[in-house]
Amino acid sequence: AIDDGPFLPLAELSVLLAGAAITPLDPHDPAARLAGLLGDSRPVVVLTKDRGDSKKLQDAMEIAHLPAPVFDVSTTLFDLNEKPFPGSDTSCELAPPDLASERLCYVWFTSGSTGKPKGCLVTHGAFANYCGVAKNDSHSVGTDSTVLVATANTFDPSVGDIFASWAAGGAIACAPRLMLFAQLAWLIEKTAATHVNCTPSLWRTLDVSPGCKMLSTLRVLTLGGERMTCEQVKNWSESVRMLNVYGTTECTVWQTVQTMAPELSPSSAGYAMPGNLLGVEENSDGPGEVVIGGAQVGRGYMGRAELTSARFVEMPSLGPGLWYRTGDLGVLRNGCLELLGRADSQVKVRGIRVELGEIELGVASAASDVISVVAVSHKGEQLIAYCQVVSRLAQDLGKPQTSGLTLWEHPVVTEYLLRNSGAKLPRYMLPSRFLLIDKIPITPNGKISVKDLPDAALVRSRQASDGVLTKMEVAVGGIWADVLGIELSTVRAQDHFMELGGTSAHVLIVCRRIRAALLEAGVSEEILEPDGPLAHTLAPQRLFHSPRLTQYAKLMERAGLARWLIQESVVVGREDGQHALDADQGEERSASSAFSLDADHLDHDAWEQVPKTTDEDLLFKAASSGLSSIVLALLSQRADVDGGAPRRQPNQIKKELIGKAPHVRHFLSPLHVAVTNCHLNVVEALLSARANPSVQDRKGSTPLHCAAQRGTGDSASALLQAKARADVFDYTTRSSPLHVAAKCRNLDVLSVLLKGSPQLDTMDRWKRMPLHWGILQGSVEVCEALLAMRAEVEPRLELEENCPKRTRRALDRTY
């Protein structure tokens, strides 16, 4: 579980020298998923490089009930440097183990359609063919080569780059993943890299042109894992040797290679690498399935005998040995493979093969209490989950289930689904959007009909008109839209960059576009330099931390960039100027047009994962939005029904509460929030879960006080039936709920309170009884209700002069 840096190749080499097999893990994966992978692979030792990762992996080992130790290699190497081996003044050499070619070299987990990852078993013989023959021959790796390892540790080209380079006598260069995203050209220059193997998406983050001095050492550029663009082929194939590669993890990294030229199509996967065989099964109905044979075919799947026998088959008509059925469709023309799509629901997400079925099962099982069926589609670079809601959630949202296909979104439901799914799925498999649908379309055979799913762009287009963007949001949103290839008219102020289809690569492009716009507007280049005053504002991390349009636009505005960006927003990245500012647009947006709850700030680790909020934080949002189904689901997951509200109230806010969420600072409970927002369904759900009906906030107000202020009689009745105390006084004004109801002229709640025979003549801080407030507010109905219950008449005499005429006449009639 070492994600990057020099410890990764050292740890992998050490494992192989010890005669063991490698299983890479992503330390950022949820603990539950890590436990599943560990349970399948059953390691004898787990290596990591970070103390925080060590703790997470130890937790995962406990979940999987495994006894293997977890070692922090950074600490271990430091100890060895400080304390050499006793009795030895020289380095210790280990003879490489004598390993048979059929012995296991590594286990690489890939996505599985059943919801469980598949462990691909690769032997030393298969890996030796790739490192010793296939890779180095076709990619021209030699003793004078320096290979920049630019792929993630859980993407098998990384291990291939490392050991193939060493097998050729070459060198490798390693760097942190963030640096690869932000400074790829700089890394190539500083490491004098001759070879780079990465995904087309990562290469698109490069901010230099072909043939530039920074890339003068680069000889071979290898792009794989996803389809490259025609533009990339045209721009780069003439300035450097550009290779298009294709392969499956089951057959050891890459199996085909094609030297690209401007006239070649990106779908051309090329010819078989040395030691590999290619075939295409005949299919009278269309393109056939690509099959791979030869020296690099793996042993199958760990613990999945049935799946192994189905995918690893003998095909005597094509050649001896096992052949792997890839699931890809293609044709062979004179030995050159052209890919034409997939035969199943497997897709590539940032270069990694993903089974949509695993995502669907992961999301559905993580939120089975609010959704019943999930269908996932892969459009562009987005994974979109269509979630069929249960009837209770549909009622909460005011969307009764119909026979039609109605789409909508809700930020609280999205956050709930994202958090729960993030506990089961790795970051790259999390959908960027969760669309709620009343009914998933199905085929006559009873299967999900993906082609009949409504267009996700329609729901965004409908909702985008809910509010007017400010001028700064239009300026920044125009850059976002251009980079992401969407229409500005579909972008909303509260949209999350990732939900629009943004990735880490897009973040860098946005930052560069803004910098270019500022330069074009006349901003001095010195100000925009890495050590200049705007460097912090324009850093990619700022978009990671403020990923919603309204957040990021305010960030730019506070930095004083409005006058530059607004005047340039017509032309930034737009040749046709179609997103010119509307002079009639209002500068400010009404409060009702934006979601009332503050958006979460995500750090980089959570950018493609889960908002770092607690169950209680989400419970308050659900209570405020009237989502009783989400409330009950969170309570079933052991969220505190009172939201963590303290039982004893301090006289003032403690220092540790400063900067916390409002409900934490003010000691509110979800019941306070639900009553205030008149959500009877949530009030009843909380009370059924034994919420404290008389819990007090920092000022001593109970939910009954909230009902009296702006709630409903139904909520007040539910609270009283749950034994809420009506004789509690708040701390600041010493008001009872009856005082508040009279003061706020809430006759509905007042009537409910009066049925309980309350004390009518108690005094508040200002020595006023409820009747005083009825008179002062000029409410005839409140006065009549209180007097009918024989309230003390003294207020009539004390307030005769200040009493409105209409109220005085009512008092005269009463007496």
Order of alpha helices (4+ residues) and beta strands (2+ residues): alpha-alpha-beta-alpha-beta-alpha-beta-beta-alpha-alpha-beta-alpha-beta-alpha-alpha-beta-alpha-beta-alpha-beta-beta-beta-beta-beta-beta-alpha-beta-beta-beta-beta-beta-alpha-beta-beta-alpha-beta-alpha-beta-alpha-alpha-alpha-alpha-alpha-alpha-alpha-alpha-alpha-alpha-alpha-alpha-alpha-alpha-alpha-alpha-alpha-alpha-alpha
